[in-house]
Amino acid sequence: MTNASQDHPIQHGSDDAVEDEKVQGILLQVAGDLQLRPDEDPEALLRQRLRDTRIEIPEESIPGLVKRIPGLDERSDGEMNPGAH
């Protein structure tokens, strides 16, 4: 018997799932931020949260993530507004 420990995920792609969960958590945090400060720019808040958590997302993926923020709907003038109906 060895004293070896498992330091890495067993299945390939496990790290991706963990990062996806972190990103989803950040999107929820940004949604909460926007409820408290609806005049803030969703993209700027998302970028700040990503920087704070040191999660690196490709630049071209940011607009798609902004669209995934819960409760964020597109207004008729093209701006993003949380909770707009």
C-alpha positions, 0 to 999 in steps of 0.5 A: 500500500502506498501513501500516494494521494489523488491531487488531480481529477480522475476524468479528463474535463473535470477541471472544465466542469469546476471552472463552469461552476465558478463562472456560473457562480460569478454570473449569479453574483453579478446578477445580485450586484445589478439588483443592488446597483441597476445603473451599473454596466453588467459587462464591467461588473462581470469583468471585475468579478472575473479579475477578482477571482483570477478566472481567465476568459477569452475576450470573445466569450465575454459578450456571451457571458453577459447574456447569461447573467440571470435576470438580464434582458435586452431593452429595445434600445440595445442596452442590457438592463437587469430585470426588464420586462 
